[in-house]
Amino acid sequence: MFKVIKKDGSTQDFDRNKIVNGVMKSGATAEIAEAVAADVETAFSGKTDTDSVSYLEIKTKVVDSLRAKDPITADYFTAYTKTKQE
C-alpha cells in the first residue's frame, strides 16, 4: 500500500482501520464505515508503497464517500476531525 503524509510532515503506512474507526466514531454503521474505507482504497489503488498521499486528500475522499452514503454522519465526521485538529 501507499504512504500517508501526516499533518506534521511525517509519513506512515496507510491503515484502512483508521478510516473505519474514525467513521464509526462519527456515528456510521460498520457496514458504511467499511464501504467508505473500500472507496478510499479504490481511489488510491494505483499508488505503490513508494507513493505518498496527503492526509487531506484522504480526508476529502472520506467525506465525499460518506456524504454519498450518509450525509448526516458526514457532517459529524467533519466536525469530529476538526476537533481532533485543535
PDB file with one MODEL, atoms N, CA, C and O in Angstrom:
MODEL        1
ATOM      1  N   MET A   1       0.834  -1.188   0.000  1.00  0.00           N
ATOM      2  CA  MET A   1       0.000   0.000   0.000  1.00  0.00           C
ATOM      3  C   MET A   1       0.881   1.255   0.000  1.00  0.00           C
ATOM      4  O   MET A   1       2.109   1.162   0.023  1.00  0.00           O
ATOM      5  N   PHE A   2       0.263   2.383  -0.025  1.00  0.00           N
ATOM      6  CA  PHE A   2       0.969   3.652  -0.127  1.00  0.00           C
ATOM      7  C   PHE A   2       1.234   4.254   1.253  1.00  0.00           C
ATOM      8  O   PHE A   2       0.775   3.743   2.275  1.00  0.00           O
ATOM      9  N   LYS A   3       1.978   5.342   1.250  1.00  0.00           N
ATOM     10  CA  LYS A   3       2.295   6.078   2.476  1.00  0.00           C
ATOM     11  C   LYS A   3       1.352   7.274   2.599  1.00  0.00           C
ATOM     12  O   LYS A   3       0.865   7.810   1.603  1.00  0.00           O
ATOM     13  N   VAL A   4       1.109   7.676   3.843  1.00  0.00           N
ATOM     14  CA  VAL A   4       0.289   8.846   4.132  1.00  0.00           C
ATOM     15  C   VAL A   4       1.187   9.920   4.726  1.00  0.00           C
ATOM     16  O   VAL A   4       1.939   9.663   5.666  1.00  0.00           O
ATOM     17  N   ILE A   5       1.104  11.124   4.171  1.00  0.00           N
ATOM     18  CA  ILE A   5       1.834  12.257   4.725  1.00  0.00           C
ATOM     19  C   ILE A   5       0.930  12.898   5.770  1.00  0.00           C
ATOM     20  O   ILE A   5      -0.131  13.433   5.448  1.00  0.00           O
ATOM     21  N   LYS A   6       1.359  12.836   7.014  1.00  0.00           N
ATOM     22  CA  LYS A   6       0.565  13.347   8.125  1.00  0.00           C
ATOM     23  C   LYS A   6       0.688  14.862   8.247  1.00  0.00           C
ATOM     24  O   LYS A   6       1.487  15.489   7.551  1.00  0.00           O
ATOM     25  N   LYS A   7      -0.114  15.443   9.142  1.00  0.00           N
ATOM     26  CA  LYS A   7      -0.108  16.899   9.351  1.00  0.00           C
ATOM     27  C   LYS A   7       1.265  17.429   9.713  1.00  0.00           C
ATOM     28  O   LYS A   7       1.636  18.527   9.298  1.00  0.00           O
ATOM     29  N   ASP A   8       2.023  16.661  10.483  1.00  0.00           N
ATOM     30  CA  ASP A   8       3.334  17.124  10.940  1.00  0.00           C
ATOM     31  C   ASP A   8       4.439  16.890   9.905  1.00  0.00           C
ATOM     32  O   ASP A   8       5.605  17.197  10.152  1.00  0.00           O
ATOM     33  N   GLY A   9       4.060  16.344   8.746  1.00  0.00           N
ATOM     34  CA  GLY A   9       5.035  16.114   7.686  1.00  0.00           C
ATOM     35  C   GLY A   9       5.643  14.723   7.687  1.00  0.00           C
ATOM     36  O   GLY A   9       6.297  14.333   6.719  1.00  0.00           O
ATOM     37  N   SER A  10       5.442  13.982   8.742  1.00  0.00           N
ATOM     38  CA  SER A  10       5.969  12.616   8.778  1.00  0.00           C
ATOM     39  C   SER A  10       5.101  11.712   7.901  1.00  0.00           C
ATOM     40  O   SER A  10       3.996  12.089   7.508  1.00  0.00           O
ATOM     41  N   THR A  11       5.606  10.529   7.603  1.00  0.00           N
ATOM     42  CA  THR A  11       4.838   9.585   6.801  1.00  0.00           C
ATOM     43  C   THR A  11       4.630   8.297   7.567  1.00  0.00           C
ATOM     44  O   THR A  11       5.419   7.928   8.436  1.00  0.00           O
ATOM     45  N   GLN A  12       3.552   7.628   7.223  1.00  0.00           N
ATOM     46  CA  GLN A  12       3.285   6.312   7.794  1.00  0.00           C
ATOM     47  C   GLN A  12       2.530   5.500   6.762  1.00  0.00           C
ATOM     48  O   GLN A  12       1.969   6.053   5.816  1.00  0.00           O
ATOM     49  N   ASP A  13       2.516   4.198   6.940  1.00  0.00           N
ATOM     50  CA  ASP A  13       1.789   3.321   6.028  1.00  0.00           C
ATOM     51  C   ASP A  13       0.292   3.588   6.143  1.00  0.00           C
ATOM     52  O   ASP A  13      -0.213   3.867   7.230  1.00  0.00           O
ATOM     53  N   PHE A  14      -0.414   3.501   5.016  1.00  0.00           N
ATOM     54  CA  PHE A  14      -1.860   3.630   5.008  1.00  0.00           C
ATOM     55  C   PHE A  14      -2.462   2.531   5.865  1.00  0.00           C
ATOM     56  O   PHE A  14      -2.050   1.374   5.782  1.00  0.00           O
ATOM     57  N   ASP A  15      -3.439   2.892   6.690  1.00  0.00           N
ATOM     58  CA  ASP A  15      -4.111   1.938   7.566  1.00  0.00           C
ATOM     59  C   ASP A  15      -5.612   2.149   7.433  1.00  0.00           C
ATOM     60  O   ASP A  15      -6.159   3.112   7.969  1.00  0.00           O
ATOM     61  N   ARG A  16      -6.274   1.251   6.720  1.00  0.00           N
ATOM     62  CA  ARG A  16      -7.716   1.394   6.484  1.00  0.00           C
ATOM     63  C   ARG A  16      -8.506   1.380   7.787  1.00  0.00           C
ATOM     64  O   ARG A  16      -9.591   1.959   7.856  1.00  0.00           O
ATOM     65  N   ASN A  17      -7.975   0.724   8.827  1.00  0.00           N
ATOM     66  CA  ASN A  17      -8.684   0.659  10.105  1.00  0.00           C
ATOM     67  C   ASN A  17      -8.857   2.040  10.729  1.00  0.00           C
ATOM     68  O   ASN A  17      -9.827   2.275  11.450  1.00  0.00           O
ATOM     69  N   LYS A  18      -7.936   2.947  10.462  1.00  0.00           N
ATOM     70  CA  LYS A  18      -8.082   4.310  10.985  1.00  0.00           C
ATOM     71  C   LYS A  18      -9.300   4.991  10.371  1.00  0.00           C
ATOM     72  O   LYS A  18     -10.002   5.744  11.047  1.00  0.00           O
ATOM     73  N   ILE A  19      -9.547   4.731   9.105  1.00  0.00           N
ATOM     74  CA  ILE A  19     -10.734   5.286   8.451  1.00  0.00           C
ATOM     75  C   ILE A  19     -11.989   4.652   9.034  1.00  0.00           C
ATOM     76  O   ILE A  19     -12.935   5.353   9.393  1.00  0.00           O
ATOM     77  N   VAL A  20     -11.996   3.340   9.127  1.00  0.00           N
ATOM     78  CA  VAL A  20     -13.166   2.630   9.658  1.00  0.00           C
ATOM     79  C   VAL A  20     -13.480   3.135  11.062  1.00  0.00           C
ATOM     80  O   VAL A  20     -14.632   3.448  11.362  1.00  0.00           O
ATOM     81  N   ASN A  21     -12.478   3.215  11.915  1.00  0.00           N
ATOM     82  CA  ASN A  21     -12.707   3.655  13.297  1.00  0.00           C
ATOM     83  C   ASN A  21     -13.193   5.098  13.362  1.00  0.00           C
ATOM     84  O   ASN A  21     -14.122   5.403  14.110  1.00  0.00           O
ATOM     85  N   GLY A  22     -12.582   5.982  12.593  1.00  0.00           N
ATOM     86  CA  GLY A  22     -12.990   7.388  12.606  1.00  0.00           C
ATOM     87  C   GLY A  22     -14.406   7.593  12.115  1.00  0.00           C
ATOM     88  O   GLY A  22     -15.159   8.386  12.681  1.00  0.00           O
ATOM     89  N   VAL A  23     -14.770   6.879  11.060  1.00  0.00           N
ATOM     90  CA  VAL A  23     -16.122   6.996  10.519  1.00  0.00           C
ATOM     91  C   VAL A  23     -17.139   6.427  11.505  1.00  0.00           C
ATOM     92  O   VAL A  23     -18.217   6.995  11.677  1.00  0.00           O
ATOM     93  N   MET A  24     -16.808   5.323  12.145  1.00  0.00           N
ATOM     94  CA  MET A  24     -17.719   4.746  13.143  1.00  0.00           C
ATOM     95  C   MET A  24     -17.855   5.653  14.367  1.00  0.00           C
ATOM     96  O   MET A  24     -18.944   5.755  14.931  1.00  0.00           O
ATOM     97  N   LYS A  25     -16.777   6.310  14.786  1.00  0.00           N
ATOM     98  CA  LYS A  25     -16.850   7.239  15.914  1.00  0.00           C
ATOM     99  C   LYS A  25     -17.756   8.423  15.598  1.00  0.00           C
ATOM    100  O   LYS A  25     -18.267   9.088  16.499  1.00  0.00           O
ATOM    101  N   SER A  26     -17.947   8.677  14.313  1.00  0.00           N
ATOM    102  CA  SER A  26     -18.826   9.768  13.890  1.00  0.00           C
ATOM    103  C   SER A  26     -20.282   9.330  13.813  1.00  0.00           C
ATOM    104  O   SER A  26     -21.168  10.150  13.573  1.00  0.00           O
ATOM    105  N   GLY A  27     -20.531   8.038  14.017  1.00  0.00           N
ATOM    106  CA  GLY A  27     -21.903   7.553  14.072  1.00  0.00           C
ATOM    107  C   GLY A  27     -22.335   6.640  12.948  1.00  0.00           C
ATOM    108  O   GLY A  27     -23.486   6.203  12.927  1.00  0.00           O
ATOM    109  N   ALA A  28     -21.459   6.338  12.022  1.00  0.00           N
ATOM    110  CA  ALA A  28     -21.819   5.455  10.909  1.00  0.00           C
ATOM    111  C   ALA A  28     -21.840   4.000  11.372  1.00  0.00           C
ATOM    112  O   ALA A  28     -21.202   3.635  12.360  1.00  0.00           O
ATOM    113  N   THR A  29     -22.571   3.199  10.653  1.00  0.00           N
ATOM    114  CA  THR A  29     -22.579   1.762  10.920  1.00  0.00           C
ATOM    115  C   THR A  29     -21.259   1.161  10.454  1.00  0.00           C
ATOM    116  O   THR A  29     -20.513   1.777   9.693  1.00  0.00           O
ATOM    117  N   ALA A  30     -20.988  -0.035  10.917  1.00  0.00           N
ATOM    118  CA  ALA A  30     -19.772  -0.732  10.499  1.00  0.00           C
ATOM    119  C   ALA A  30     -19.788  -0.972   8.986  1.00  0.00           C
ATOM    120  O   ALA A  30     -18.746  -0.897   8.335  1.00  0.00           O
ATOM    121  N   GLU A  31     -20.958  -1.257   8.433  1.00  0.00           N
ATOM    122  CA  GLU A  31     -21.068  -1.510   7.003  1.00  0.00           C
ATOM    123  C   GLU A  31     -20.720  -0.260   6.193  1.00  0.00           C
ATOM    124  O   GLU A  31     -19.991  -0.342   5.204  1.00  0.00           O
ATOM    125  N   ILE A  32     -21.237   0.883   6.609  1.00  0.00           N
ATOM    126  CA  ILE A  32     -20.927   2.134   5.911  1.00  0.00           C
ATOM    127  C   ILE A  32     -19.454   2.465   6.071  1.00  0.00           C
ATOM    128  O   ILE A  32     -18.807   2.873   5.106  1.00  0.00           O
ATOM    129  N   ALA A  33     -18.913   2.299   7.266  1.00  0.00           N
ATOM    130  CA  ALA A  33     -17.501   2.595   7.504  1.00  0.00           C
ATOM    131  C   ALA A  33     -16.606   1.723   6.620  1.00  0.00           C
ATOM    132  O   ALA A  33     -15.630   2.214   6.053  1.00  0.00           O
ATOM    133  N   GLU A  34     -16.928   0.451   6.501  1.00  0.00           N
ATOM    134  CA  GLU A  34     -16.153  -0.446   5.643  1.00  0.00           C
ATOM    135  C   GLU A  34     -16.272  -0.036   4.178  1.00  0.00           C
ATOM    136  O   GLU A  34     -15.293  -0.100   3.435  1.00  0.00           O
ATOM    137  N   ALA A  35     -17.462   0.384   3.761  1.00  0.00           N
ATOM    138  CA  ALA A  35     -17.666   0.810   2.374  1.00  0.00           C
ATOM    139  C   ALA A  35     -16.868   2.079   2.076  1.00  0.00           C
ATOM    140  O   ALA A  35     -16.301   2.212   0.992  1.00  0.00           O
ATOM    141  N   VAL A  36     -16.819   3.004   3.021  1.00  0.00           N
ATOM    142  CA  VAL A  36     -16.044   4.233   2.843  1.00  0.00           C
ATOM    143  C   VAL A  36     -14.557   3.891   2.734  1.00  0.00           C
ATOM    144  O   VAL A  36     -13.865   4.404   1.855  1.00  0.00           O
ATOM    145  N   ALA A  37     -14.072   3.037   3.612  1.00  0.00           N
ATOM    146  CA  ALA A  37     -12.662   2.631   3.561  1.00  0.00           C
ATOM    147  C   ALA A  37     -12.341   1.955   2.226  1.00  0.00           C
ATOM    148  O   ALA A  37     -11.272   2.174   1.657  1.00  0.00           O
ATOM    149  N   ALA A  38     -13.263   1.141   1.732  1.00  0.00           N
ATOM    150  CA  ALA A  38     -13.058   0.490   0.434  1.00  0.00           C
ATOM    151  C   ALA A  38     -13.011   1.527  -0.690  1.00  0.00           C
ATOM    152  O   ALA A  38     -12.217   1.397  -1.622  1.00  0.00           O
ATOM    153  N   ASP A  39     -13.863   2.558  -0.604  1.00  0.00           N
ATOM    154  CA  ASP A  39     -13.843   3.624  -1.611  1.00  0.00           C
ATOM    155  C   ASP A  39     -12.495   4.342  -1.618  1.00  0.00           C
ATOM    156  O   ASP A  39     -11.961   4.662  -2.680  1.00  0.00           O
ATOM    157  N   VAL A  40     -11.955   4.592  -0.438  1.00  0.00           N
ATOM    158  CA  VAL A  40     -10.660   5.270  -0.340  1.00  0.00           C
ATOM    159  C   VAL A  40      -9.567   4.386  -0.930  1.00  0.00           C
ATOM    160  O   VAL A  40      -8.723   4.860  -1.691  1.00  0.00           O
ATOM    161  N   GLU A  41      -9.583   3.122  -0.583  1.00  0.00           N
ATOM    162  CA  GLU A  41      -8.585   2.201  -1.136  1.00  0.00           C
ATOM    163  C   GLU A  41      -8.674   2.143  -2.659  1.00  0.00           C
ATOM    164  O   GLU A  41      -7.650   2.116  -3.341  1.00  0.00           O
ATOM    165  N   THR A  42      -9.886   2.125  -3.187  1.00  0.00           N
ATOM    166  CA  THR A  42     -10.077   2.087  -4.637  1.00  0.00           C
ATOM    167  C   THR A  42      -9.571   3.375  -5.285  1.00  0.00           C
ATOM    168  O   THR A  42      -8.930   3.340  -6.335  1.00  0.00           O
ATOM    169  N   ALA A  43      -9.862   4.498  -4.656  1.00  0.00           N
ATOM    170  CA  ALA A  43      -9.452   5.794  -5.209  1.00  0.00           C
ATOM    171  C   ALA A  43      -7.941   5.908  -5.345  1.00  0.00           C
ATOM    172  O   ALA A  43      -7.443   6.563  -6.261  1.00  0.00           O
ATOM    173  N   PHE A  44      -7.217   5.273  -4.437  1.00  0.00           N
ATOM    174  CA  PHE A  44      -5.764   5.368  -4.447  1.00  0.00           C
ATOM    175  C   PHE A  44      -5.106   4.034  -4.794  1.00  0.00           C
ATOM    176  O   PHE A  44      -3.944   3.806  -4.458  1.00  0.00           O
ATOM    177  N   SER A  45      -5.835   3.171  -5.455  1.00  0.00           N
ATOM    178  CA  SER A  45      -5.333   1.817  -5.734  1.00  0.00           C
ATOM    179  C   SER A  45      -4.135   1.806  -6.673  1.00  0.00           C
ATOM    180  O   SER A  45      -3.377   0.836  -6.690  1.00  0.00           O
ATOM    181  N   GLY A  46      -3.954   2.854  -7.445  1.00  0.00           N
ATOM    182  CA  GLY A  46      -2.809   2.909  -8.348  1.00  0.00           C
ATOM    183  C   GLY A  46      -1.514   3.282  -7.662  1.00  0.00           C
ATOM    184  O   GLY A  46      -0.448   3.231  -8.277  1.00  0.00           O
ATOM    185  N   LYS A  47      -1.590   3.652  -6.411  1.00  0.00           N
ATOM    186  CA  LYS A  47      -0.399   4.065  -5.658  1.00  0.00           C
ATOM    187  C   LYS A  47       0.371   2.840  -5.194  1.00  0.00           C
ATOM    188  O   LYS A  47      -0.215   1.802  -4.889  1.00  0.00           O
ATOM    189  N   THR A  48       1.681   2.974  -5.146  1.00  0.00           N
ATOM    190  CA  THR A  48       2.524   1.879  -4.664  1.00  0.00           C
ATOM    191  C   THR A  48       3.098   2.247  -3.302  1.00  0.00           C
ATOM    192  O   THR A  48       2.834   3.331  -2.782  1.00  0.00           O
ATOM    193  N   ASP A  49       3.874   1.350  -2.733  1.00  0.00           N
ATOM    194  CA  ASP A  49       4.440   1.608  -1.404  1.00  0.00           C
ATOM    195  C   ASP A  49       5.487   2.715  -1.412  1.00  0.00           C
ATOM    196  O   ASP A  49       5.938   3.147  -0.352  1.00  0.00           O
ATOM    197  N   THR A  50       5.876   3.174  -2.590  1.00  0.00           N
ATOM    198  CA  THR A  50       6.812   4.308  -2.657  1.00  0.00           C
ATOM    199  C   THR A  50       6.081   5.625  -2.906  1.00  0.00           C
ATOM    200  O   THR A  50       6.698   6.690  -2.864  1.00  0.00           O
ATOM    201  N   ASP A  51       4.772   5.565  -3.166  1.00  0.00           N
ATOM    202  CA  ASP A  51       3.970   6.765  -3.385  1.00  0.00           C
ATOM    203  C   ASP A  51       3.411   7.277  -2.062  1.00  0.00           C
ATOM    204  O   ASP A  51       3.210   6.517  -1.114  1.00  0.00           O
ATOM    205  N   SER A  52       3.162   8.597  -2.023  1.00  0.00           N
ATOM    206  CA  SER A  52       2.600   9.207  -0.820  1.00  0.00           C
ATOM    207  C   SER A  52       1.345   9.997  -1.168  1.00  0.00           C
ATOM    208  O   SER A  52       1.233  10.572  -2.250  1.00  0.00           O
ATOM    209  N   VAL A  53       0.413  10.013  -0.235  1.00  0.00           N
ATOM    210  CA  VAL A  53      -0.834  10.753  -0.360  1.00  0.00           C
ATOM    211  C   VAL A  53      -0.996  11.567   0.918  1.00  0.00           C
ATOM    212  O   VAL A  53      -0.762  11.057   2.014  1.00  0.00           O
ATOM    213  N   SER A  54      -1.394  12.829   0.785  1.00  0.00           N
ATOM    214  CA  SER A  54      -1.548  13.647   1.987  1.00  0.00           C
ATOM    215  C   SER A  54      -2.808  13.254   2.746  1.00  0.00           C
ATOM    216  O   SER A  54      -3.770  12.745   2.169  1.00  0.00           O
ATOM    217  N   TYR A  55      -2.782  13.497   4.032  1.00  0.00           N
ATOM    218  CA  TYR A  55      -3.943  13.199   4.866  1.00  0.00           C
ATOM    219  C   TYR A  55      -5.153  13.994   4.395  1.00  0.00           C
ATOM    220  O   TYR A  55      -6.283  13.528   4.543  1.00  0.00           O
ATOM    221  N   LEU A  56      -4.947  15.189   3.828  1.00  0.00           N
ATOM    222  CA  LEU A  56      -6.070  15.998   3.344  1.00  0.00           C
ATOM    223  C   LEU A  56      -6.746  15.357   2.137  1.00  0.00           C
ATOM    224  O   LEU A  56      -7.968  15.420   2.004  1.00  0.00           O
ATOM    225  N   GLU A  57      -5.957  14.739   1.254  1.00  0.00           N
ATOM    226  CA  GLU A  57      -6.551  14.037   0.113  1.00  0.00           C
ATOM    227  C   GLU A  57      -7.410  12.873   0.594  1.00  0.00           C
ATOM    228  O   GLU A  57      -8.495  12.625   0.069  1.00  0.00           O
ATOM    229  N   ILE A  58      -6.908  12.167   1.596  1.00  0.00           N
ATOM    230  CA  ILE A  58      -7.658  11.036   2.139  1.00  0.00           C
ATOM    231  C   ILE A  58      -8.914  11.534   2.838  1.00  0.00           C
ATOM    232  O   ILE A  58      -9.996  10.980   2.641  1.00  0.00           O
ATOM    233  N   LYS A  59      -8.780  12.575   3.652  1.00  0.00           N
ATOM    234  CA  LYS A  59      -9.940  13.120   4.365  1.00  0.00           C
ATOM    235  C   LYS A  59     -11.009  13.576   3.380  1.00  0.00           C
ATOM    236  O   LYS A  59     -12.195  13.332   3.597  1.00  0.00           O
ATOM    237  N   THR A  60     -10.598  14.238   2.298  1.00  0.00           N
ATOM    238  CA  THR A  60     -11.551  14.701   1.285  1.00  0.00           C
ATOM    239  C   THR A  60     -12.294  13.525   0.671  1.00  0.00           C
ATOM    240  O   THR A  60     -13.510  13.589   0.489  1.00  0.00           O
ATOM    241  N   LYS A  61     -11.580  12.456   0.349  1.00  0.00           N
ATOM    242  CA  LYS A  61     -12.219  11.272  -0.225  1.00  0.00           C
ATOM    243  C   LYS A  61     -13.166  10.624   0.776  1.00  0.00           C
ATOM    244  O   LYS A  61     -14.249  10.174   0.401  1.00  0.00           O
ATOM    245  N   VAL A  62     -12.771  10.572   2.043  1.00  0.00           N
ATOM    246  CA  VAL A  62     -13.641  10.004   3.083  1.00  0.00           C
ATOM    247  C   VAL A  62     -14.939  10.803   3.166  1.00  0.00           C
ATOM    248  O   VAL A  62     -16.027  10.227   3.172  1.00  0.00           O
ATOM    249  N   VAL A  63     -14.827  12.118   3.227  1.00  0.00           N
ATOM    250  CA  VAL A  63     -16.014  12.965   3.347  1.00  0.00           C
ATOM    251  C   VAL A  63     -16.900  12.818   2.116  1.00  0.00           C
ATOM    252  O   VAL A  63     -18.119  12.699   2.246  1.00  0.00           O
ATOM    253  N   ASP A  64     -16.311  12.826   0.927  1.00  0.00           N
ATOM    254  CA  ASP A  64     -17.101  12.671  -0.303  1.00  0.00           C
ATOM    255  C   ASP A  64     -17.847  11.341  -0.321  1.00  0.00           C
ATOM    256  O   ASP A  64     -19.035  11.293  -0.639  1.00  0.00           O
ATOM    257  N   SER A  65     -17.155  10.278   0.017  1.00  0.00           N
ATOM    258  CA  SER A  65     -17.770   8.956   0.028  1.00  0.00           C
ATOM    259  C   SER A  65     -18.857   8.869   1.096  1.00  0.00           C
ATOM    260  O   SER A  65     -19.944   8.349   0.846  1.00  0.00           O
ATOM    261  N   LEU A  66     -18.558   9.374   2.270  1.00  0.00           N
ATOM    262  CA  LEU A  66     -19.522   9.322   3.367  1.00  0.00           C
ATOM    263  C   LEU A  66     -20.740  10.182   3.064  1.00  0.00           C
ATOM    264  O   LEU A  66     -21.864   9.797   3.383  1.00  0.00           O
ATOM    265  N   ARG A  67     -20.529  11.338   2.453  1.00  0.00           N
ATOM    266  CA  ARG A  67     -21.651  12.222   2.113  1.00  0.00           C
ATOM    267  C   ARG A  67     -22.622  11.523   1.154  1.00  0.00           C
ATOM    268  O   ARG A  67     -23.834  11.723   1.243  1.00  0.00           O
ATOM    269  N   ALA A  68     -22.098  10.712   0.248  1.00  0.00           N
ATOM    270  CA  ALA A  68     -22.944   9.984  -0.691  1.00  0.00           C
ATOM    271  C   ALA A  68     -23.734   8.870   0.000  1.00  0.00           C
ATOM    272  O   ALA A  68     -24.822   8.508  -0.448  1.00  0.00           O
ATOM    273  N   LYS A  69     -23.191   8.333   1.079  1.00  0.00           N
ATOM    274  CA  LYS A  69     -23.819   7.205   1.762  1.00  0.00           C
ATOM    275  C   LYS A  69     -24.661   7.618   2.971  1.00  0.00           C
ATOM    276  O   LYS A  69     -25.691   7.007   3.255  1.00  0.00           O
ATOM    277  N   ASP A  70     -24.215   8.659   3.680  1.00  0.00           N
ATOM    278  CA  ASP A  70     -24.874   9.081   4.920  1.00  0.00           C
ATOM    279  C   ASP A  70     -24.517  10.546   5.196  1.00  0.00           C
ATOM    280  O   ASP A  70     -23.575  10.822   5.939  1.00  0.00           O
ATOM    281  N   PRO A  71     -25.265  11.485   4.603  1.00  0.00           N
ATOM    282  CA  PRO A  71     -24.909  12.911   4.701  1.00  0.00           C
ATOM    283  C   PRO A  71     -24.825  13.445   6.138  1.00  0.00           C
ATOM    284  O   PRO A  71     -23.967  14.274   6.440  1.00  0.00           O
ATOM    285  N   ILE A  72     -25.685  12.986   6.996  1.00  0.00           N
ATOM    286  CA  ILE A  72     -25.670  13.481   8.385  1.00  0.00           C
ATOM    287  C   ILE A  72     -24.390  13.044   9.077  1.00  0.00           C
ATOM    288  O   ILE A  72     -23.751  13.845   9.760  1.00  0.00           O
ATOM    289  N   THR A  73     -24.014  11.803   8.912  1.00  0.00           N
ATOM    290  CA  THR A  73     -22.777  11.318   9.518  1.00  0.00           C
ATOM    291  C   THR A  73     -21.569  12.012   8.910  1.00  0.00           C
ATOM    292  O   THR A  73     -20.567  12.215   9.596  1.00  0.00           O
ATOM    293  N   ALA A  74     -21.646  12.379   7.637  1.00  0.00           N
ATOM    294  CA  ALA A  74     -20.551  13.124   7.007  1.00  0.00           C
ATOM    295  C   ALA A  74     -20.332  14.447   7.732  1.00  0.00           C
ATOM    296  O   ALA A  74     -19.192  14.864   7.934  1.00  0.00           O
ATOM    297  N   ASP A  75     -21.418  15.106   8.124  1.00  0.00           N
ATOM    298  CA  ASP A  75     -21.303  16.353   8.887  1.00  0.00           C
ATOM    299  C   ASP A  75     -20.667  16.093  10.254  1.00  0.00           C
ATOM    300  O   ASP A  75     -19.827  16.870  10.708  1.00  0.00           O
ATOM    301  N   TYR A  76     -21.067  15.005  10.907  1.00  0.00           N
ATOM    302  CA  TYR A  76     -20.466  14.650  12.198  1.00  0.00           C
ATOM    303  C   TYR A  76     -18.984  14.328  12.042  1.00  0.00           C
ATOM    304  O   TYR A  76     -18.169  14.713  12.880  1.00  0.00           O
ATOM    305  N   PHE A  77     -18.637  13.617  10.963  1.00  0.00           N
ATOM    306  CA  PHE A  77     -17.239  13.273  10.729  1.00  0.00           C
ATOM    307  C   PHE A  77     -16.404  14.537  10.545  1.00  0.00           C
ATOM    308  O   PHE A  77     -15.309  14.652  11.095  1.00  0.00           O
ATOM    309  N   THR A  78     -16.928  15.481   9.770  1.00  0.00           N
ATOM    310  CA  THR A  78     -16.218  16.736   9.545  1.00  0.00           C
ATOM    311  C   THR A  78     -16.001  17.464  10.861  1.00  0.00           C
ATOM    312  O   THR A  78     -14.909  17.969  11.122  1.00  0.00           O
ATOM    313  N   ALA A  79     -17.035  17.521  11.692  1.00  0.00           N
ATOM    314  CA  ALA A  79     -16.914  18.174  12.999  1.00  0.00           C
ATOM    315  C   ALA A  79     -15.935  17.409  13.892  1.00  0.00           C
ATOM    316  O   ALA A  79     -15.132  18.023  14.595  1.00  0.00           O
ATOM    317  N   TYR A  80     -15.991  16.086  13.871  1.00  0.00           N
ATOM    318  CA  TYR A  80     -15.103  15.247  14.677  1.00  0.00           C
ATOM    319  C   TYR A  80     -13.643  15.477  14.297  1.00  0.00           C
ATOM    320  O   TYR A  80     -12.789  15.607  15.174  1.00  0.00           O
ATOM    321  N   THR A  81     -13.350  15.528  12.999  1.00  0.00           N
ATOM    322  CA  THR A  81     -11.970  15.707  12.587  1.00  0.00           C
ATOM    323  C   THR A  81     -11.481  17.114  12.876  1.00  0.00           C
ATOM    324  O   THR A  81     -10.290  17.319  13.115  1.00  0.00           O
ATOM    325  N   LYS A  82     -12.388  18.093  12.857  1.00  0.00           N
ATOM    326  CA  LYS A  82     -11.985  19.455  13.204  1.00  0.00           C
ATOM    327  C   LYS A  82     -11.589  19.548  14.679  1.00  0.00           C
ATOM    328  O   LYS A  82     -10.622  20.233  15.012  1.00  0.00           O
ATOM    329  N   THR A  83     -12.314  18.876  15.557  1.00  0.00           N
ATOM    330  CA  THR A  83     -11.983  18.934  16.979  1.00  0.00           C
ATOM    331  C   THR A  83     -10.674  18.206  17.256  1.00  0.00           C
ATOM    332  O   THR A  83      -9.948  18.588  18.174  1.00  0.00           O
ATOM    333  N   LYS A  84     -10.355  17.174  16.491  1.00  0.00           N
ATOM    334  CA  LYS A  84      -9.088  16.474  16.662  1.00  0.00           C
ATOM    335  C   LYS A  84      -7.904  17.323  16.246  1.00  0.00           C
ATOM    336  O   LYS A  84      -6.797  17.137  16.753  1.00  0.00           O
ATOM    337  N   GLN A  85      -8.127  18.270  15.311  1.00  0.00           N
ATOM    338  CA  GLN A  85      -7.039  19.105  14.817  1.00  0.00           C
ATOM    339  C   GLN A  85      -6.706  20.221  15.792  1.00  0.00           C
ATOM    340  O   GLN A  85      -5.614  20.786  15.723  1.00  0.00           O
ATOM    341  N   GLU A  86      -7.606  20.548  16.686  1.00  0.00           N
ATOM    342  CA  GLU A  86      -7.371  21.669  17.609  1.00  0.00           C
ATOM    343  C   GLU A  86      -6.497  21.265  18.761  1.00  0.00           C
ATOM    344  O   GLU A  86      -6.201  22.086  19.629  1.00  0.00           O
TER     345      GLU A  86
ENDMDL
END
